[in-house]
Amino acid sequence: MDVAQARRLGGIGGIDQVHRAGDIRLDPDRFDIRRAKARDHISFGHGAHFCLGAPLARLEARVVLEEFTSRFPTLRLSAGQTLRFSQNISFRGPLSLLAEWDSKQ
């Protein structure tokens, strides 16, 4: 399913799949904010169904990530974990995500 198909369907039956389409996303399981075509996602909807709170959500995410990374500069994902995802057609996220960091000495 490509982005245009998902937008026409309104996300019914696989909104999570549009973000995993090989023609749009190479290595979809890797988080990369500098990814080419990063703005092509439809997480906040599209057209008349676009989320009015999207700018606020983006600002909140930016503030949280900036504060979190400044307080935990050595934060990293724990090695060797197996990610399990919830069975949900609206959201694709891990059930748990283990992280670790070095404490100040």
C-alpha positions in Angstrom: 0.0 0.0 0.0 1.4 3.4 -0.9 0.7 6.7 0.8 -1.9 7.7 -1.9 -3.8 4.5 -1.4 -3.8 4.8 2.4 -5.0 8.4 2.1 -7.9 7.3 -0.2 -8.8 4.6 2.2 -8.7 6.9 5.2 -6.4 4.4 6.9 -9.0 1.7 7.2 -7.5 -1.7 7.2 -3.8 -0.9 7.7 -2.8 2.7 8.5 0.2 1.2 10.2 1.3 -0.4 6.9 1.6 2.9 5.0 4.5 3.9 7.2 6.2 0.5 6.4 5.8 0.6 2.6 9.1 -0.3 1.0 8.8 2.5 -1.6 8.5 5.1 1.2 10.5 3.7 4.1 13.8 1.9 3.9 14.4 0.1 7.2 11.1 1.1 8.8 12.0 -0.3 12.2 14.8 2.1 12.6 13.9 5.5 14.2 15.6 8.2 12.1 14.3 11.8 12.3 16.6 12.8 9.4 15.2 10.2 7.1 14.5 11.2 3.5 10.8 11.9 2.9 10.2 12.1 6.7 7.4 14.6 6.2 5.5 12.1 4.0 4.0 10.3 7.0 0.3 10.5 7.7 0.4 10.1 11.5 -1.7 13.2 12.0 -4.2 12.4 9.2 -4.6 14.2 5.9 -6.8 16.8 4.3 -10.1 17.5 6.1 -9.2 14.9 8.7 -5.9 16.5 9.6 -5.4 16.8 13.4 -5.8 20.3 14.6 -3.5 19.5 17.5 -0.6 18.4 15.3 1.5 21.6 15.8 1.1 21.4 19.6 2.0 17.7 19.6 5.1 18.3 17.5 6.2 21.2 19.9 5.5 19.0 23.0 7.5 16.1 21.5 10.4 18.5 20.6 10.5 19.9 24.2 10.4 16.5 25.8 13.1 15.1 23.5 15.4 18.1 24.1 14.9 18.0 27.9 15.2 14.3 28.1 18.4 14.0 26.0 20.0 16.9 27.9 19.3 15.2 31.2 20.3 11.7 30.0 23.0 12.3 27.4 24.2 8.7 27.5 20.7 7.2 27.1 20.7 4.2 24.7 18.5 1.2 24.0 19.4 -1.9 26.0 21.1 -4.5 23.7 19.6 -7.9 23.1 15.9 -7.1 23.7 13.2 -8.5 21.6 10.5 -6.0 20.7 6.8 -7.1 20.9 4.2 -4.9 19.3 0.5 -4.4 20.3 -2.1 -5.7 17.8 -3.7 -2.4 17.0 -4.5 -1.0 13.5 -4.2 2.6 14.7 -0.9 2.7 16.4 2.3 0.6 16.0 4.5 0.8 19.0 6.4 -1.6 21.2 4.7 -2.9 24.4 7.9 -2.2 26.3 11.3 -0.6 25.4 14.3 -1.1 27.7 16.9 1.7 27.9 20.0 2.3 30.0 22.3 5.2 30.7 25.5 5.9 32.6 25.1 7.6 35.9 27.2 10.7 36.8 30.2 9.9 38.9 
